[in-house]
Amino acid sequence: MVLALRQLEEHVNKYGYSVDPFIGHGVGTIFHSEPIIWHTYDYEPGFMVAGQTFTIEPTLSMGSTRCEVWDDGWTAITVDGSLNAQFEHTVLVTINGAEILTKC
């Protein structure tokens, strides 16, 4: 997973894009629960175990990743008004690896 996130960040940076400061998260009985899934490379050790479910949901921006959240507490826009796109997948960790639950 760490390698994939590092490759994502390096790939988008190569074309002048950037990855947002938001995170993916665990999926369970609590909304936006642990574990925290960074979309950029980080040096925090950790591992996943079979049965854990989490999201990856990076937002790629054509400009600044600095965001302003509207009064609704949900809508976020870049401070420079640059275009961005967001996608999300939900992943289940299994004893054989990982299964993408939202795969088309």
RAGI-V682969 format. One line per field, one symbol per residue. ss: DSSP state (a for helix, b for strand, c for the rest). A space follows every 50 residues. Layout:
ss: ???
//
This chain:
ss: caaaaaaaaaaaaacccbbcccbbbbccccccbbbbbbcccccccccccc ccbbbbccbbbcccccbbbccccccbbbcccccbbbccbbbbbbccbbbb cccc
//
